């Protein structure tokens, strides 16, 4: 049963109008009162509905989307484009609009979120990614503002979120490469501050252990960002210490950069990326990749948030979206090569 604003008020020993003012961070409310109200909301798992928020101001039927990229970098990574499409289509079908915020640091993201809330421009927020010790999530929780995260947060119980099973997806990639005959499999990841990188790295490590293969730290490199340049630089660091026969990258762009580095050094490797970018189907060799269905991630995130805003009795606080491997030329089986008469 949905918690009401009156129940929060009773729990915090304040009036319902005081709770509404806290939701909009009124300067007339003391910090001590705000703390009591926020703690009451957290204990009761209360999420403001449009009806509750209307006590302090009109709803906007607008959702804020926070993207962890500058506007120039954003369109190089099709994950965000496709997620935005899924969000936008679902929002439009349900009478909501989207307000976008682009940023290249967590501090700027928090400032955007603060402006979203204080200005009452939006009714709720979608975060396009999650980090370790995520300050955006902590801030939204402290303000009691409705939000959904794309990406598994560290605290899953009291957060609405959508994600793939990133551990399992990378675990499957490594198993696939081992079954193709590869044993020295490198890992190219984005920044380890992002939960997606950490979860996929954990899947990589566990798959090697379960296959009885050594986890060689020289074969693991973290990129500064999810870009081709970062993939190139990370692979160059790997090649300075080791010689892989395959590469598992957490993003197609990282894989493209890694393959470029290997070509320059004359090292032949198989490669698997993530995100199924259009470019992967046309480069030489075509890139094997994991399609993580960003459109559905975006659509599901919007579905959860609008459900919260509309006061629906949601059966779950999260969705796990399926992934699938798209096999192409970059992972030609070694077993096949060994029986090819042209190679004997």
Phi, psi and omega in degrees: 000136184291135177285138181260165179294331178293323179293322176297316180300316179297317180297323182268357181060046176225178178275156176303324179294328177293319177301316180298320179293325177296320179302331180253017173053048180296133179291348180281349181262133182290157179299323180296317178294318178301317180299315181297320181292316179298316179297322178295318178297319180294318180296323184268358183055047182272133175235124185299133174263167177303325180296314181294318182291334181293346175295335181250345180176164182289149174284156185253346187056034180232139179247133176272132178243120182257118184248130186275045179214156168287161182298332179286316181288331188307315188277001171278339182249108187289348177304311184291324178299313182290322176297318178300321179297315179298318178296313185296318181295314181295317181298314181297320180296337183248018172079023179246156176248165181241135173243120186265146173227125179254137180206159180239016175206155180293326179298317180292322178301316180296322178296319176299315181298317178302317179294321176305311186288311185295327182275349186056033177289328186230158178268338181196171185229141169248125174267128186278356177200169177229151181237168169291135183051052189294113182285332177294315178297316180300319181292315179299321177295318182295332179269353181064034185260139183296134177204160173226141179251135168270109187125142182288118178282166180290324176253105188268339191294317187252023181232141172272131185203159174225149179191170164273170168274086188292327175301308184293323182298315179286326174304316180293323178297313181295317176301317179300315180294320178298318180292339175277355176107005182266142184233332180255084189260120179276157176239119174251114182243162169282192180302136182289349175292341179272134183298327181299320179294315182295320180292320179289325176296321178297320177295321177300310182298315184294323179296318178297316180299314182294336178270359180075023180257151181290139171269099183268113182297338177290345180264007182243128179218142179257128176276156179288338179201180179266064183230164178297320179299319179294322177296319178298311182296320180294319179292324176299323177295320178296313185293339177288341184241338188206168179235099179282161171249355176206159181228128171250114183249144183279001178203144178303321181297321176296321179296318178300315179295320179297318179294323177298316179297317180296320178299317181295327181268359179070029180256123179271127180222152165279161182210141173229133176246189175229145170109348175052055178290155181300320182302326183300332182279350186238349179281171180242120353286159175297146191264124169292137187208164176256119176276117184261006176057060181299327179302315181290324176302314179295316181297317180294322178298317179293322178300315179296313184295316179295325175300317177296314183294328181273001177073026180287153175274087187286135181284344183210159176256005181202161172229140172253121183264134183292151173242163172211148182277132175253105185278131177221195190290339187288356178231044178301130186298133174294328178298320178295316180298326183290335181257001178290117185298338179290343183256005182251000000 
